[in-house]
């Protein structure tokens, strides 16, 4: 692990570095989770989901429909 010197950094910079490199800290966990999500090939970005939704609406795609025809008696 790299070290940060107190001679070249302020107290705030040292604290920020410590928070980002401590496994018990929220900032460290958030960064680790974000990195793992970015490397996941099955995960779609927010923009990809948004564009897909717009594409489906334009084509008249319905997210869910029954697999069988429904009669008025089934209601």
C-alpha positions as semicolon CSV with decimal commas, in nm:
position;residue;x (nm);y (nm);z (nm)
1;X;0,000;0,000;0,000
2;X;0,124;0,347;-0,081
3;X;0,198;0,592;0,195
4;X;0,110;0,959;0,216
5;X;0,342;1,201;0,390
6;X;0,223;1,459;0,640
7;X;0,505;1,684;0,516
8;X;0,351;1,717;0,170
9;X;-0,021;1,692;0,247
10;X;-0,269;1,874;0,467
11;X;-0,463;1,711;0,752
12;X;-0,777;1,705;0,535
13;X;-0,589;1,531;0,253
14;X;-0,446;1,274;0,494
15;X;-0,791;1,205;0,638
16;X;-0,945;1,168;0,293
17;X;-0,672;0,926;0,188
18;X;-0,715;0,723;0,508
19;X;-1,092;0,701;0,455
20;X;-1,054;0,584;0,097
21;X;-0,805;0,311;0,193
22;X;-0,975;0,173;0,505
23;X;-1,187;-0,140;0,437
24;X;-1,414;-0,049;0,730
25;X;-1,507;0,287;0,577
26;X;-1,812;0,368;0,363
27;X;-1,604;0,553;0,103
28;X;-1,380;0,247;0,057
29;X;-1,680;0,012;0,023
30;X;-1,859;0,244;-0,217
31;X;-1,552;0,268;-0,438
32;X;-1,503;-0,112;-0,432
33;X;-1,870;-0,174;-0,521
34;X;-1,862;0,083;-0,799
35;X;-1,546;-0,070;-0,943
36;X;-1,696;-0,421;-0,931
37;X;-2,013;-0,298;-1,104
38;X;-1,813;-0,132;-1,380
39;X;-1,628;-0,458;-1,448
40;X;-1,949;-0,668;-1,458
41;X;-2,025;-0,737;-1,827
42;X;-2,390;-0,820;-1,749
43;X;-2,462;-0,483;-1,588
44;X;-2,619;-0,212;-1,800
45;X;-2,554;0,153;-1,734
46;X;-2,832;0,396;-1,651
47;X;-2,805;0,543;-2,001
48;X;-2,832;0,199;-2,166
49;X;-3,146;0,120;-1,964
50;X;-3,297;0,457;-2,050
51;X;-3,225;0,418;-2,423
52;X;-3,369;0,066;-2,426
53;X;-3,689;0,189;-2,262
54;X;-3,728;0,466;-2,520
55;X;-3,661;0,218;-2,801
56;X;-3,924;-0,023;-2,665
57;X;-4,183;0,255;-2,633
58;X;-4,119;0,363;-2,991
59;X;-4,164;0,005;-3,119
60;X;-4,476;-0,053;-2,908
61;X;-4,302;-0,318;-2,698
62;X;-4,484;-0,426;-2,383
63;X;-4,271;-0,538;-2,088
64;X;-4,519;-0,799;-1,970
65;X;-4,803;-0,978;-2,142
66;X;-4,976;-1,307;-2,057
67;X;-4,857;-1,616;-2,242
68;X;-5,214;-1,717;-2,316
69;X;-5,507;-1,528;-2,465
70;X;-5,742;-1,396;-2,199
71;X;-6,117;-1,403;-2,244
72;X;-6,353;-1,164;-2,077
73;X;-6,469;-1,461;-1,867
74;X;-6,126;-1,484;-1,704
75;X;-6,160;-1,141;-1,545
